[in-house]
Amino acid sequence: MDEHKVRTVLSTLQSNPFDTSSWQELAEALRTESSDSTDESAESLLIAAREKHAARGEHEAVNQLFELSCDLAEGTAAEVGLLVERAKVTLGELFDGQLALRLLARAAELAPDNEQVARAATLLREQAAGWETKAANYMEEAENATDDAYRSAMLMRSAQAEISFADQPRTEALVENLEVALRLDPTNQPATTLLESIYRKAGNDDGVIQVLERAADRAHDPAFRTAAGVRLARIFLAEGNLASAALAYDRVLETEPTQSDAV
């Protein structure tokens, strides 16, 4: 590992996790042979970077860093645990059930005697096989609900089951249901996270901005509100919209006056 290069590029990515060339540079720097550093020291740097990105809700970056960690750990005892942790992110934050299935299958293959890994892989396969029934049941609950918050939660869970496991999810219908869910309960953080993920995968920056503006204003959890505001500001910075970025950071500072990204 070229430790100086790795530290430099990780710092760049903390400022701009969308920089494709920096991700390529990071992968190359990690593969560089050096007598002055070890895979363990490389993983320590990646762990610290993952934690910072996770605090901002930058789950795509967390997933990419996990992928690099898995590559470094290939063939070692650490690989299984990293695969399992990455699967949690891909399913729980990026809603990519198919990738999570592949990751857990690989972990189970590497550790055939690990009952916990085998159980997790089995449960996820069952979840994937039964997503249609679950989605339909959640939707029925939503249709019969008299409480707005409960209806909102059921709409979110139905959409989550489909977007995570369907081969061809009905994205337009799911977006509509999630927008309804957030009108019913603007504090529904899982619905916010899911809708942001769908818009990001579609390359719909306007949709992402709308979701993040709502979260930065209305989320009950201060940490969630702050992270949404930082992500919002970074989108504006990437667009060159400095005025809107400054306003987004001002919103962050109202919640967390010492937030390092906004200061």
N, C-alpha and C positions, 0 to 999 in steps of 0.2 A: 504494500500500500504506500502510495505517495501521500504521507500524512499531511504535509503542508497544503497540497492541492486539495485533498479531501476536505480539510477544514475550511479552505477558501470557498469551495463550491457549495458546501453545506450552508455557509453563511449567505451566499448569493441566493440559494433556494429559500432560505428563511424569508428573504425580502420578496422573492418572486418565484413561487412554486410552479408557475406555468412555463418557466424557461426550459424548453425542450433541449437546447444545446447543453445547458448546465447538467441536466440529468445524464446525458451521454458522457460528459466530462467526468462526472462522479463515478460512473460505472468503470470507465477506463482507469481512473486514479486508484480505485479499489483493487483493480486487477494488477496494477504495477507491482512488481516484486521489489522488496526492500528489506534490508537486514535490520533496519532501525525500528520497524513496527511489526505488529502481529495482527492476526484476524481478531483476537480478543480486543485489542485497542481500537480496531476499526469498528467492531460491533458497539463498543462503548460510545463512540461518536454518533453512530446511527441511532442508538437508543435515545440519546439526548435530543437529536434532531426530531425523532418521531414524537417525543413528548411535547415539544414546542409546537409542532404542526397540529397535533391532536388537540392541544389547548385552544387553538384557533378554529377547530372544526374542519381542518384541511385534510379530509380523509383520503383523497386521492394521493396526496403526498405521503401520507402514512403508509398506504398500501405499496407505493413504489419503493419506499425505504425498506419495508418488510421483504419485498421481492429481492432487493440487493442483499439483505441479511441472509435470506435463504440461499442465495447463490454462494455467499461466502462460507456458509455452514454446510454446504453439500457434502454428504458422506461422513458427517460428524454427529455426535450424540445430540447436539443442539438443534439440528435441522428439524426434528419432529416437533419440538415445542414451538419453533418459529412458524412452521406450517400451520399449526393449530391456532396460534395467535393471529396470523394473517387471515385465516378463514373467518375468525370472529369479526374482523374489520370488513372483509369483503361482503359478508352476509348482513351484518348488523348496521353498517354505515353506508355501504355502497350498493347494497341490495342486489348483489350478484351471486345468486344461489348456485349457479352452475360452476362458477370458479371456486366457490367454497366447497362444493362437492368434490372437485378435482383435488383440491388441496388436502382435504381430510382423507381422501382415498390414498393419496401419496403418503401421508403420515401413517396411515394404518398399514400400508405395505412395508414401510421402513421399520415399523415397530409392531409386528404381528402379535406380540405377547402383551401389549399395552391395552388393558381392558377399557381404560377411560377413553382412549383414542378410538378404539373400535366401537364403543357405545356412542360416542359423538358422531361418528361417520354413519352408523346405522340410523340414529335418530334423524339426521339430516336427510338421508335417503327417504325415510318415511315421510318427512315433512314435504319433500319435493314431490313425492308421488301423490300426496293428498292435498296439494295446494288448491285445486279447483273446488273441492268440497268445503275446505275452510273458507275460501274467498266467498263462496255462495252463502255459507252460514253467517259470516260476518255481515254481508250485505243485507240479509234478511233481518238480522238484529238491528241494523241501522234503519231499515224501513219501518220497523215496528217501534223504534225508540221514541219516547216522549221527552227525554232529557237531551238538551243540545250537546252537552259535553260527551255523553255516552254515544250519541249518534255520530259525533265527530270522530271519536276513537274507533268505532266500528268501521266507518268509511276508510279510515287510515289503514286498519289491519287488513281489510279486504284488498285494498290497493297494494299493500306491501306483499301479501302472499302472491299476487299475480305478477307484479313487477320483478319479484325475486326469482320465480321459478318457471313462468310461462315461456314457451319458445318464442311466441309472438304476442307479447302483452298488448292490450288495447290502450295504448299510451294516451290517446286523446281523451278517452272516457275516464281513464284513471286520473288524469290531470284535472278534469272537470269535477270529479268526486272529491279530490283533495282540496280544490279551491272551495268547494262547499264546506268541507270539514273545517277549513280555517275561517270561513265566515261564521260558522256555528260556534267555533271555539278558537279565537286568535292565539290562545296560549298553548295550542296543541303542538308541542315541540317535535314529536316524532313525525307528524304530518309535514311540518316545515322542512325537516331534514330530508324526507322522502321526496317532496316536491322539488326541492333544490337539486337533489341528485338527478331526478328525471330531466329537469331543464338543462343541467350541465351536460349530461350525456347527449342531449339533442343539440347542444351548441346554442341554446336560446339564452343569450346574455340578458335580454330584457326581462325574461321570466325570472331568472336568477336574481336580478336586481330587485324586482318587485317582491319576491319572497324575503330577501334579506332586509329590505327596508321595513317590511312589516315586522319581522323578527326583532330587528334592532330597536323598534319602537315599543313592541307589545309583549315580548317574551317575559314571563315572570322570573325566570332564573337569570340573575345578573350575569353569570358567566356565559350563558348561552347568548344573552343579548350583546355582551361585549364581543364575543367571537363572531357573531353575525355582522356586527358593525365593522370589524376589521376586515372580514372577507369582502364586504361591500366596498370599503375604501380601496381594497386592492384591485377590484374589478375596474373601478374608475381610474386608478393609476395606470392600469394596463391599457386603458382606452385613451390615456392622455388627458383625462378630464380632471385637472388638478383641483378645480373649485369644488366639484362634487365630492372628491376624495377628502378634501379638508373638512367639509361639512360632516361627512361620515365619521371622520376621526374625532371631530368635536362631540358628536353624539356618543362615541365610545368613552371619551373623557368625562362626560356627565355621569356615566355609570361607574367608571374606574379611573379616577384622576391620575393614577400613576402608570397606566397601561403603556408598556414600553414601545409598542408599535405606533401609538398615536401621539406620544409626547414629542 
